[in-house]
Amino acid sequence: SSGINAEYGGDVLMEMDSYVGHVASFLKDKGIDKETIVMFTSDNGPWEYKCNLAGSNVPYVGGWQKVKGGGGGSAKATTWEGGHRVPFIISWPGVIKSGVSNDLASALDILPTLAHITGVELASDRVYDGVQLPLFEPCNATRTLFLFGDTQMEIRALRYGKYKVFYATNPYPDCGNSTGRGFLYHNPALVFDLSLDPGETIPLTDLSGTFYTEVENLMNTQRHSIYSTFRSTVDWSSDNSKVPCCNHSNPYCNCVH
């Protein structure tokens, strides 16, 4: 037992820390740690529906949703910061200097960054939404814009520099299974200054019409780029013969004791 309150997943954190430590130790013992890039990140923020079992998204609490939106989740499966902010740690001893960066980054940036490092030429028949991360050398492609897709597969929020803009909010069930006022469109859009209000609590009211026009044009440009370029299609078919199991009454079971 970790000794940490179980409702905060202390044992899970202890196990994760242990396994990551094993990987780091293995690389060092084999003498290949300086030739290996290690990245640690997550796919999304905590699942608020699971209450404290999934961790905490403080300080990215989606305060507007909790008050003006009538409640509801503001973490995983939402476009609030608590649903998208995740840890990202990268280690390459002797190449990447230790420290903390405040640059904007996305998991989408990993592919073009590794391609650049390894000298791999990416396919030219599509547009890549990622940019090269400035890990150890200056880069011209700095990221200032993020798009946030919601659970309906629509882009209704974006990050523009220090600003977060919502054209609609769509909460996910919170710990009490509440979705507050539910799906809401916003005209004018809700805008938060994340440098001053990371909890997205008080929307700005003194922005010019020019700002809204500029942001909307950026949104439309990016949407056009996404919808007009190559888009992969998920194959949801299944093959029961590949199902791992040890149930001998199942004709598709391949497990042998």
Helices and strands as residue ranges (DSSP letters): G 6-8, H 10-29, G 33-35, E 38-41, G 48-54, H 63-67, H 81-84, E 88-91, G 107-109, H 110-118, E 145-149, E 155-160, E 163-169, E 184-193, H 209-228, G 240-242
